[in-house]
């Protein structure tokens, strides 16, 4: 039997022609960021991450950005796509650009750009560590598990979904001008433990939230909620933490 040739590209729809405009910066050669544009042919169903991978693998190997799982779980490929913070692996090309159009890609704001789309995440994770993001219970352990009712678990269900991608924090105008602000992501993580009925460090975390770098810096701009790729109601969560702080002081 003759060997059958199967083409690598099995798509039947014609490709889109897109200009991918990337804000690039190399600290070794550039004084400031600059735009570079790369013409690309891709399917409308391709993700922005697929397009960036194509540019890096076949056009410009020095292009630098983070990515890992490629399925919206690790949160490592957060960037500003078409003017909004998004995960490159979750955004389809057809949702952000038309055939023949230009797609802009920039690093997320408020954090130092190390190179191209790669930013220094250390300040972000410093804020995360500041809220003590771990279970604290000094009581003697029970014979079995530390049980919690479904109703109480539901209270922290949304905040447990955070993947620490930084889309919310780096969309916040307060964070842009005041890097000391803990930011939405850290507050969401604090909420997860503050409202965990099994945890015993609620008082300490609420004190952290009550500092001048905590929840009172929030101006309820809703940028964070709109940017979250996990559809977490971040603004509502921040308001719940604010109320908890006030109840503790009452």
C-alpha positions in Angstrom: 0.0 0.0 0.0 1.3 3.4 -1.0 2.2 5.7 1.9 -0.5 8.3 2.4 0.7 11.9 2.9 -1.2 13.8 5.6 -0.6 17.5 5.6 0.5 19.1 8.8 -2.2 21.9 8.5 -5.6 20.2 8.4 -7.6 23.5 8.7 -10.1 24.0 5.9 -10.8 27.7 6.7 -8.6 30.3 5.2 -6.1 31.9 7.7 -6.3 35.3 9.1 -3.5 37.8 8.3 -2.6 39.8 11.4 0.0 42.3 12.3 1.3 41.5 15.8 2.5 44.7 17.3 4.6 44.0 20.4 6.1 46.4 22.9 9.7 45.3 23.2 12.5 46.2 25.5 16.0 44.9 25.9 17.8 46.4 28.9 21.2 45.7 27.3 20.5 47.7 24.1 17.4 49.9 24.6 16.9 53.1 26.6 13.2 52.8 26.5 10.6 50.4 25.1 9.7 50.4 21.4 7.1 48.8 19.2 8.0 46.1 16.6 5.4 44.6 14.2 5.4 41.0 12.9 3.0 40.0 10.0 1.5 36.5 10.9 -0.9 34.1 9.3 -3.0 32.2 11.8 -6.4 30.6 12.3 -9.1 32.6 13.9 -9.4 29.8 16.6 -5.7 30.1 17.5 -4.8 31.6 20.8 -2.7 34.7 21.3 -0.1 32.4 22.9 0.1 30.3 19.7 0.8 33.5 17.7 3.5 34.6 20.2 5.0 31.1 20.1 5.1 31.3 16.3 6.8 34.7 16.3 9.4 33.4 18.8 10.1 30.0 17.2 10.1 31.1 13.5 10.5 34.9 13.2 12.3 36.5 16.2 13.9 34.0 18.7 14.9 36.8 21.1 11.3 37.6 22.0 10.9 37.0 25.7 7.7 36.1 27.6 6.5 33.7 30.3 4.3 30.7 29.6 3.9 27.3 31.1 0.8 25.1 31.2 -0.9 26.9 28.3 -4.4 26.1 29.7 -5.2 29.0 32.0 -4.2 27.2 35.2 -0.7 28.4 36.0 -1.3 32.1 35.3 2.2 32.7 34.0 1.3 34.3 30.7 -0.5 37.4 31.9 0.0 40.4 29.5 -1.8 43.4 28.1 -3.6 42.2 25.0 -5.5 44.7 22.8 -5.4 47.1 25.7 -6.6 44.8 28.5 -5.0 42.4 30.9 -5.5 38.8 29.9 -3.9 35.4 29.8 -2.5 34.8 26.3 -3.4 31.1 26.5 -7.1 31.9 27.0 -7.7 34.5 24.4 -8.7 33.5 20.9 -7.4 35.6 18.0 -10.9 36.1 16.6 -12.0 37.8 19.8 -9.3 40.5 19.8 -8.5 41.3 16.2 -10.0 41.2 12.7 -8.5 39.8 9.5 -5.9 42.3 8.3 -5.9 44.1 11.6 -3.3 44.9 14.2 -3.0 43.1 17.5 -1.1 44.9 20.3 0.7 43.0 23.0 2.4 44.8 26.0 3.7 43.7 29.4 1.4 44.1 32.4 1.8 47.5 34.1 3.1 48.5 37.5 5.9 46.0 37.6 9.4 46.5 36.3 9.9 45.2 32.8 12.9 42.8 32.7 12.7 42.2 29.0 10.0 42.4 26.4 6.8 41.0 28.0 8.7 39.6 31.0 8.2 41.6 34.3 9.7 41.3 37.7 7.0 39.5 39.8 8.9 39.7 43.1 6.9 42.8 44.4 3.7 41.0 43.6 4.7 37.8 45.5 6.1 39.9 48.4 2.5 41.3 48.8 1.2 37.7 48.6 3.6 36.5 51.3 2.7 39.5 53.5 -0.9 38.3 54.1 0.3 34.9 55.5 -1.2 32.7 52.7 -1.2 29.5 54.6 -3.4 27.7 57.1 -2.8 28.6 60.7 -4.4 26.6 63.6 -2.6 26.1 66.9 -5.3 23.9 68.5 -4.6 20.2 69.0 -5.4 18.3 65.8 -8.6 16.3 65.9 -8.7 12.5 65.4 -9.9 13.0 61.8 -10.0 15.9 59.4 -10.9 19.5 60.3 -14.4 19.5 58.9 -16.2 22.4 57.4 -19.8 22.7 56.3 -20.6 23.2 52.6 -22.2 26.6 53.6 -19.0 27.8 55.3 -16.9 26.5 52.4 -19.0 28.4 49.9 -18.0 31.6 51.7 -14.5 31.3 50.4 -15.2 29.4 47.2 -14.5 32.4 44.8 -11.3 33.5 46.5 -9.9 29.9 46.4 -10.0 30.1 42.6 -7.2 32.7 42.3 -4.2 31.5 40.3 -2.0 34.5 41.1 -1.6 35.6 37.5 -1.5 39.3 38.6 -4.0 40.4 36.0 -6.1 42.1 38.6 -3.3 43.8 40.6 -1.6 45.2 37.5 -4.9 46.6 36.2 -5.3 48.6 39.4 -4.5 52.4 39.0 -3.8 52.6 42.7 -1.1 49.9 42.3 0.4 51.7 39.4 1.1 54.9 41.4 1.7 53.2 44.8 3.6 49.9 44.7 3.3 49.6 48.4 -0.4 48.8 48.1 -0.9 45.1 48.7 -3.2 44.9 45.7 -6.4 43.0 44.8 -4.7 39.6 44.4 -3.2 39.7 47.9 -6.5 40.8 49.4 -8.3 37.9 47.6 -5.8 35.5 49.0 -6.3 37.0 52.5 -10.1 36.6 52.1 -9.7 32.9 51.4 -8.2 32.5 54.9 -10.1 35.2 56.8 -13.3 33.4 56.0 -12.0 29.9 56.6 -13.8 28.8 59.8 -11.0 26.4 60.5 -8.2 29.0 60.5 -7.2 30.9 63.7 -5.2 33.8 62.3 -8.2 36.0 61.2 -7.3 38.7 63.7 -3.8 39.0 62.4 -4.8 39.1 58.8 -7.5 41.7 59.4 -4.9 43.9 61.1 -2.7 43.6 58.0 -5.7 44.6 55.9 -6.3 47.6 58.1 -2.9 49.1 57.5 -2.4 52.0 55.1 -1.2 49.5 52.4 -4.3 47.3 52.8 -8.0 47.4 51.8 -8.5 51.1 52.4 -6.3 52.0 49.4 -9.0 50.4 47.1 -11.1 53.0 45.2 -13.5 50.5 43.7 -12.6 51.1 40.1 -13.7 47.6 39.1 -10.6 47.2 36.8 -9.6 44.1 38.8 -12.9 42.3 38.4 -13.0 43.0 34.7 -9.4 41.7 34.3 -9.8 38.5 36.2 -9.5 35.5 33.9 -11.2 33.3 36.5 -14.3 35.5 36.8 -13.7 36.1 40.5 -15.9 39.0 41.9 -12.8 40.7 43.2 -14.5 44.1 44.1 -17.1 42.3 46.1 -14.5 40.2 47.9 -12.6 43.4 48.8 -15.8 45.0 50.2 -16.3 41.8 52.3 -12.8 42.2 53.8 -13.5 45.9 54.5 -16.6 45.0 56.4 -14.8 42.3 58.4 -12.2 44.9 59.4 -14.9 47.3 60.5 -16.7 44.6 62.5 -13.5 43.7 64.2 -13.0 47.3 65.3 -16.6 47.7 66.5 
